[in-house]
Amino acid sequence: MDDRMIMENLLNTAKGACDLYMHGAIESCTPNVRQAFATALNFELGMQEELYSQMQRKGWYAPEQAPQQQTRQLKQKHAPSCPG
């Protein structure tokens, strides 16, 4: 297993943990439990950002840019409509 594969696994694990912590915070019944999940989520988001940044610097993770026309269409589709 090379460094890139290890980093990809770590990044995917961090993303999964973020998802679990977010749902834990959303579903929690008490403020203390919600705060514990929110704290864990913020910590994990920081780890995910660091992993992503390192992978991007090494050229191992390069997100694609969405075409400008597609971006405009999505904005128009999801923009709140104003009566007028």
N, C-alpha and C positions, 0 to 999 in steps of 0.2 A: 504494500500500500504506500503510495507516494504522498508527499506533502499536500498536493492539491486535493487529492481524494479525502485526506484527513480533514482539511479545512472545509470541504463541501459537506462532509458528515457533521462537523461541528456546527456549521451554519444551519443546516437542516434541523438539527437537534434544537438549536436556539430558537428557530422559528416555531417549532412544535411546542416548546416550553412557553413561548409568548402566547400562543393560542390557548394553551391550558390555563395559564395564569389569568388571561383576560376573561375567559369564561368563568373561572372561579370567582373573580371579582364581580362579574355581572350577576351570578347566581347566588352570591353569599347573602345570608339573612341578617348578619349583624355588622355593625360598623368595624369592629375589631378584625373580623375575618376578612371583610372587604379591604381594609387597609393592609393587612398582611399580604393578600394577593396583589394589590396594587404596588406595594413595595417590591415584591418579587418580580412583577412584570417590568417595572422601571429598571431594575438591576439587569434583567435578562435582555431588555431592549438595548441597554448600553453594551452588553457583550455582543449582541447581534450586530450592532453598528460597527464595533471594532473588527469583528471577523469580516464583515462585508468590506470595510475600508482596506484591510490588509489584502484581501483577495483581489479587489479592484486595482490596487497598486501593483500587484504582481501580474495583472492582465488575465486573471483566472475568472473574473466575474465582470462581464461588460453588458449592462442592460441595453436593450435596443431602444432607440428613440422612436416614439410613435409618429407616424406621418402627421403633418400639421393639419391637413384636411380632416383626418380622422379625429384629432383632438377637438377641432371646432365643432364637428358633428356631435360628439359626445357632450360637449358643453351645452350646445343648443338643446339637445334631447333631454338633459337632466337639469337644465336651468329652471328655477321656479317661474311659472307663468304669472304675469301680472295683468289683471284686467285693465283695459284701458281704452 
